[in-house]
Amino acid sequence: QRENLFYIRCKVLENTCSFIIDSRSSCNCCSTRLVEKLALTTIPHHKPYKLQWINKDEGIIVNQQANVPISIGKHKDKVLCDIVPLEASHVLHRRPWQFDKKTIHDGLTNKISFQHLEKKLVLCPLSPSQVSED
């Protein structure tokens, strides 16, 4: 489980979306398709960069961001995400989100917990069959 991505579902503007939490990288991302479909407002990236893992041959230039309004159960938040052409998920949160929320990953139960508005929230991952439904 140490190497697995953590898959859950969230709501973005009342639309159910796939959401991955990955502690191995350093940017919060949302898919180009999500931004276009939900007509999210984009802003220029303050520090554009080249992202190699999307297209290993040439990479892509990440030069746009969006504040993505997410809700997971009762937890509501806006997360600044880099816009990239993701296929595996609509939203991909990485170390910055986990750091800001002070999340704790229990490797034994594979649950992620954090405090929000003085209440503890516990996220349980989707099963492999639920993930494949996306």
N, C-alpha and C positions, 0 to 999 in steps of 0.2 A: 504493500500500500504506500510505501514511501515514495515511489516513483509515479503513482497514479495521479491523474488530474482529478479534481473534485468537481463533479457535475451536479448542478441543481437547476431549478427553474425559477424565474423571477418574472415580475411584471414591469413592462416599460410602457407608460401611458396606457394602462389597462390591457396591453397585449402580452400574452405569455411568450417568454423568450428563454432560450437556453443560455446558461450562465456557467462559466468555468472559472474555478479558482486555481491558480497555478503559482506556487511560491518560488519557482525556479527562474523567473525572469523579472524585469523591472519596469514594465509599463502597463497601465490599464488601457485596454483596447475595446473598441466596439466595431461591429462590422459595417462596411460601406452600405450593404443592403439594408441593415436596420435603420441607418441614418436616412437613407433615401425613402424607404417605405413609410416611416413614421414622420418624415419631414422635420427632423430635428435640426435646430439651428447650429450651424458650424461656425467656428472661429479659426483664424489662422493660428497655426502652431507657433508658439513663441521661440522655439528652437528646432526647426525641421531637421530630420535625420534620415539616414538610409537604413532600411530594415532588410536584412539578408534572409531571415528564416522563412519569409513568405515566398520568395523567388530566389533560390540560391544562385542562379546564373547572373542575374542583374540586380536583384533586390528591388525595393520600391522606396520612393521618397515619401515619408510621412510628413505632411505639411498642414493637416487640418485636425481639429479636435471638436468634440461636442460634450456638453454637459448632459449626461444621460440620467433621467429621473428613474431610479429603480425602486421597486418594493419587493421585499421578501417577507411574506407574512405581514406582520405589523411594522416591520422595519422599512422606513422610507428614507431615501437619500438621493443626492445628486452627485454623480461621480464624473470628473473630467476624464474623458477617454480619448486616446489617439484613434483616428479613423483609419482602419486597414481592411483589406479584402479578406475577411475571415470566412471560412467555409464550415469549420467545426462547431461554431457557436455564434450567438449574437453579441454576447458580452464576455470579455475575458479579463478577470481581475487578477492582478499580480501583487507583488510585494508592496507597492505603495498603498493600495487599499487595505491590505492586511495590516500594515504598519499603522495607518491612520486609525483603524478600528481596534487595534490591539487584540487581534484575533488569536485564539489558542486552538491549535490542531491537536486532537487526541489521536495519536497514531494507532492505539489499540482499537478504539471504537470507530475510527475514521470520521469523527464529527468535528465541526468547527464551531467554536463558541466565541461570543463577544458581548459587551454591554452596549445597550442602546437605550437612551432615556431612562437610565437607572434600572433597566430590566435586562436580565440575561437572555440572550437568544442563542439557540443551538441549531445549527444547520446539519441536516443529514443528507448524504449524497444519494443521487439516483442510482438505481441498480443498473448493471450493464444493459439489460433488456429495455429499461426506460430510456437510457441514453440513445440506444439504437433507433428508437421511435422518431427521434428528431431527424 
